[in-house]
Amino acid sequence: MARTDRDKWNRAAPTYDTIVSQAAERRWTAYKRDLFGGMEGLVLFLSAGTGVDFQFFPSARRIVSLDVSERMLERAAARAQRYDGVIELHQMDVGRLGFADDSFDQIYTSCTFCSVSDPLRGLRELYRVLRPGGSLRMFEHTGSRWFPFNLMLTVCTPLSRRFGPEMNRPTVDTVREAGFVVQGVTHHYLDVLKSIEARKPLPSSGTIRLSGSRRR
């Protein structure tokens, strides 16, 4: 497990809802409801945090939700129990997922890949556990291509990464590098906060997949 990530978010857990979460959730509620409204099949959701995103999930879904921080998950547990459906919580590092290949029909993320230590490795793990043809849908804070915001975010990142996210990551490019086909990007605030929709391609004809294979 990425101990630095775990320790950072364990420290943030007691004050997360008060300092970080509530104002942002009021602002982005409509966008999240719209994105999460497409949940179907067996869904993997990360990061759980304190469970504030659970209120935006459609009812009666089967969702496996992860977080690297056990302190965050302790706070998420009550919200998971109140959900009208099934939310199964696991402490797990996205860079090393304990699931078999092709386990999930869909994967959703919420402000996750601005904080993962090795985003490419994490996205490759998501690619591995998503079934071919399955969708990846992300609500993410990213870097900007526009001056002066790109410069401001780069200057802020050495400080921000100490207590939370990195501000200047090229997340859309990293999604492509991990093997996904990006189908759409919707900007919610400049080009910094966005929804990303991508898909794991179906295997080409003639490709033979060995059962039980597991890539690391």
ABEGO torsion letter per residue (X at the ends): XBAAAAAAAAAAAAAAAAAAAAAAAAAAAAAAAAAAAABBEBBBBOBAEAGAAAAABBBGBBBBBBBABAAAAAAAAAAAAABBEBBBBBBBBAABBABBBGABABBBBBGAAAABABAAAAAAAAAAABBBGBBBBBBBBBBBABOAAAAAAAAAAAAAAAABBBAABBAAAAAAAAGBBBABBBBABEAABBBBBBBBBBBBBGBBBBBGBBBX
